Amino acid sequence: MKKYILSILTCSLIITATSCKKLLNLEPLDSYSENTFYSDEKGLQGGLISCYDALQTDSLYGNHLLTLAELRGDNLIDNDPGSGAGVRNQIEVFSETSASNILSSSWMGHYRAIYRCNIILDRAPAISMNENTKNQIIGQARFIRALSYFNLTRLWGNVPLVLTVQKTEEARQNTRATSAQVYQQVIDDLKDATVKLPTSWPNAQRGRATSYAAAGLLAKVYLYQKKYDLVTATLQPVVAEIYNGTVLSTVPQTTTFPNSLKTSKDVIFAVQYLSGGVKEFVHQDTRYRNNNNTNIINIPQAIFEDTDNRKALVATTGSGGRPGKFNSTSSNNETSGDFPVIRCADVLLMYAEALNETAHGNTEAFKALNAVRSNANATVKTPVELADQAAFRTAVYLERRLELALEADRWFDIVRTNQMSTIFPGIPDFRSVYPVPQVEIDNINNKSGWQNAGYN
């Protein structure tokens, strides 16, 4: 996604002596401020690019979100506990504290994205421009804000719900909203985005959020809330398009990954990167590169069938290597490999899971599950094999691990599906969310109730 670079030029001030010594306006005439930049369509479009840009950063999909969502789970191991003062290893072994710079960086990164979206949503209504274009800008801003809040509440539970552009003193008065309140705002944002966004964009704008992306994310929110009827209702038109294959379609992972994420019909929304751009690339080290045993892939090859085309993509790598799934072409450590957020396979697995939770034996549930497995060249599942609801549920949970491996979903799935005590016996329940960064608590006037239980 192209970045808009705003150059603020230094202007010299010529002070002319007069008898009354009038005060001068010291703001350079050719500089931009928050008030002057977001004043027309060009400013809104530029500001919107900065919203997408926020997702690219090391704080989010460029690095730390992957650590928090994958290293915390059972797909990855860090066997170099001394690296980076051990902060990364602490995430893996459930010993992180509120002083963790990974946590503070991710927290600030999400709220940076939200802040930028809030500016767009605050200024857009008053700007005179084509209404359809304006609505598309608003829809994209609400999608990115919703994605940011969805991640925040999955990571920390109760978090501040900031929907306006705040001044410093206002921010110091913030309190934490409940996870239920955050989810409701995410739902409201995504419902609006689904209506305002197109189903696809011209190739020159490919990568922007679409109505299918908004619907897919909305369905995932409903899945976390166990509102299975709303999951299926929301996903029905998306699933129909996947089966139709015009805009969306299942595509073998060996075709999509690692170098065709920008064009694959399987990718509904991804955070985009570009090597050679102005800090638009992603460093290859942050794509699970095994540097001195810092990223050991821990996905047993035995859980894949021999013919499964996903198996080799997540095999353990040697020193200096990256897993095939994210081993995109690199130059001077820069890669253009996008990071998928919502894919067609994910949609089909959510659809299958929700249908099974509603009533076992639904033929559409088997169709969706087997569409993913056939795409992977794995054998299809039958009602004889998955004879009851529990068996189907177990199969879907496993399929999500196989299909979405290393896509920053595993830890969240472990918590969502109540598998934490089984996979990590002895780890206390309070570790299902992270401690609120102490640096954030220090900035709040009333600190009461700000830290998650168990971390005090």
MOCORBEL-V911725 format. One record per helix or strand of 2 or more residues. SS is the DSSP state (@ for helix, = for strand). FROM is the first residue (numbers start at 0). LEN is the number of residues. If there is no record, write none. Layout:
SS;FROM;LEN / SS;FROM;LEN
This chain:
@;33;4 / @;40;16 / @;63;8 / =;75;2 / @;82;10 / @;100;26 / @;130;26 / @;167;4 / @;178;18 / @;202;3 / @;210;14 / @;227;17 / @;252;4 / =;266;5 / =;281;2 / @;283;3 / =;295;2 / @;300;3 / @;311;3 / @;323;3 / =;329;2 / =;333;2 / =;338;5 / @;343;15 / @;362;13 / @;388;15 / @;409;7 / @;419;4 / @;428;4 / @;437;5
